[in-house]
Amino acid sequence: MNVGVTGATGRMGRTVLDVLDDRNVAVAFAVSRSGPANGPADQSIESADGFGDLLAAHDVDVVVDFSAPAASVGYAEAAADAGVPIVVGTTGFADEEIQALESAGERTPVLVGANFARGVQALISAVETAVASLPKYDVELTETHHNGKRDAPSGTANVILDRIDAARGTEATRVHGREGEAPRSDDEIGVHARRAGDVTGEHEVLLAGNRETVSLSHRAGSRAVFAAGAVDAAAWLTEQEPNYYRFSDIADELT
């Protein structure tokens, strides 16, 4: 498998390069909007301006992208033009950007994941079961990430919130933090985003009612967890037909 890596100077991009090196997987090229630079294992990182040319010049089986929403859409469209599958781990997309990724999926396999940790998929399943079993309990979600994360709440938090709504069959009001006089309503979910230090990623869902609490949480000890899942997804994607895939839908196939 020959892999193209975008966002290669970022936290996740560098970790993807580390995982590929550990697994002896070939890196066809690596690009960054802030390139050129040197990456892990003496990997040369080139300017993202030449992404399309690099796709044409190299035998690329799949691209792994952790960058920024607008950049990811551009990479996906270029990958679709070249017929190259792409795994997208970027979060914070607007609706029209998701639509653009779905359109790219009509021409090449596109897989999007807010979180590539298998433990997070298990957390989501547990949360769905809990909220369905405890429909009258209050729900609060707290997520913590490093101080450089751009989007809030995290993409994972938004996925969890969507799955809670689906499990309960209703769309809850999402209250982001509280200030002043703010009594809790029955149809709300409190959402709290914390940004501090170099925290890799933590998500906790708290259910409370009937004089008891249930707490479900996931903590990632290293970005390598996410990078490894993305590389596994990339290997899976190389054997698929053009379509728009979500990691949450195929994670069980990778275990």
N, C-alpha and C positions, 0 to 999 in steps of 0.2 A: 504494500500500500504506500503510495506516494501522496503526502499530505501538504497542502498549502495552508499557511497559518497567517491570519490577519490579526491586527491589534497586537503585534508581537512584542512591543515594548511595554505593554501594560501588565498589570499583576497577573491576570489570567493567561494572557498570551505567552508570557515567559514560562508560566507553569505548564502550559500545554507543550511547549518545546522541551521542557524537562522530562515530561512523561513520555513523549515520543522518543527522546534520547534513551531513557531507561529501558524502553521496550525495543530499541533498535529498529524503530519505524523510520523510513526515509522521509526527510523534509524536502519537498520539491522546491519551495521558496517560503520566505517569511517577509511580511510587509508591515509597515506601520505608517500612520499619517505623520508621525514625528521622525521617521527614519530618514536616512540610513543610520544603522547602529550595529553594534555587536550584541548578539544574544547568547543564551546559555550554550555550552559546548561549542563555542566559537562559531555559532550559526550567524551568518551574515543576514542582517535585516535591511531590506530595501524600502524605498519610498513607495507608499501606497498608490502614488500617481501612475505607476506602471503596472497595476494589478492585471488589467486586461491583457497587456502584452505578455506578462509572465504566464498567464493561463495558456496563451497560445504557444509560448516557447517551450513549456515544460509538459511532461507526461504526468498530469495531475489526476489522481483518482477521486479526491474529495478535498474540500476546504473546511477548516475549522475556524470560526469567527467569534471572537469576543472583542467587540469594539464599542461603538456608539450607535444609536438607532439609525440616524441618517446614513452613516457609513455602512452599516450592515445591509441596508436596503440596496445601496449601490453595489456592494460586493455580490449580493444575491442576484441582482439583475445581470451583472457581468458574468457570473457563474452560469446563469441560465442561458445566456447568449452562447457560451462555450460548451454547454451541455455537461457541466461538471456539478456533481452533488455538493451541497453545502450544509454544514451544521452551524446553527446560529445560537450562541449562548448569551447574546446581548439582551438586556431587559430595558423597560421604560418606553416601549413603542407606543406611538399614537395609533388610533384606529386605522388611519389611512396608510400607515407604514405596515401594519399587519396585512392589510389588503394587498399591498405591493409584494410582500413576501408570499402570500397565497398565490398571486398571479405568477410569480417566478416559479412556484411549485408546479404550475401547469406545463413547464418546459424542462424542468430538471428536479430531481429529488431535493426537497428543502425540509430540514428538520429543525424545529425551534424548541428550545428548552429554557425555562426560567431557572431550573436547578437540575443538575445532572447527578446528584447524590441519590443512591438507591435508598438510603435511610430516610430521605425527605419524602420519597414516594410512599414508604411505609407509614411515615407520620401522617401524610394526607389521608391514607386509608383509615388509620386509627381515628383521626379527627372526624371523618365522615360517619363512622360508626357511632362515635360518642355523641355527636350533636343530634343524630337521628334518634338515639336512645334517650336523650335528655332534652326534649324539645322546648321545655319551659325554662331551662337554665340560661343565665346570662353568659355571654361569651366575650372574652377580651383576647386580642392578639398583640403580642409584642415581638418585634424583631430588632436585632442589633447587628450592625456591620461596622467596618472600618470607617475612619473619618473621611476617606476619599470617595466613598460611594455616591454616585450622582442622583439616582432615583430613590424616592421614598413615597409610599412604602416599597419594599423590595418586590421584585417580580414574583418571588416565591410566596410572599405574604399575599399578594393579589390572587395568586392561584388558589391558595388555601381559602381565602375569603369567598372566591367564586364557588369552590367545592362545598363550603358550608351552606351557601345559599341553595345550591342544588340539592343537598341532602335534606334540607328543611323545607324545600319547595316554596321558598319565599325570598324576596330580596331585602335584606336588612339594610338599614341606614348605617353607613360607616362614619363613625365619629372619630376624627383624627386628633387625639389628645383632648384634654379638657382644661378649661380655665374659667375662673369666676364661678357664678352660680350655674351649675350644670347637672341637674338631676338626671339620672339615667332613665331612658324610656325602654319599654319592653321590646321594641323592634330594632334596637341598635346593636352594633358590635363596636366596641372600642378598639381603635387601632393605634399602636404606639411604635414609632420608629426612633431608634437610638443610633447615634453615630459617634464612635469613640475609638481612638487608638488604632490597633491593627487587627481588630476582631474579624475573624474569617466569615462567620455567619452563624447566627442563632435565631431560632424561631420557637415561640412558646404560645400555645393556645390554652387559655384558662376557662373552664366552665364552673359556674358556681350557682348553687341553689339548694333548697331543702337542707340547709345547715351542713353542706359538704362542698368540697371543691375537687375538681379533677384537672390535673395539669399534664399536658402532653407537649414534649419539646424535642428539638433536634439541635445539636451543636456540631459544627464541622471543625475538626482539629487542624485541617490543612486544605489549601486550595487544590491540592493534588486530587482530593476526592472528586471535585467537580471536573477537573481536567481529564481524569481517568474515565469518568462516565461519558464525557464528550468524545473522547477517542474511541471508546467502545461503540458509541452511537454512530461515529463516522464509519467504522468498519461495517456495521449493519447497513448503513445507508448506501454504500457502494453497490449493494445487491438489489436495490429497490427500483421500482419504476417511478417516473416523475409524479410527484404529489406533494402535498403539504402535510408534513407529519409533526406530531408533538411528542416530546420525549416521554411525557407521562403516559402516553398511549402504548409505547413500545418497550418501556423499561423492563417489564416482566420477561420479555424475549431475550434480554441480555444477561439474566441471572443464571 
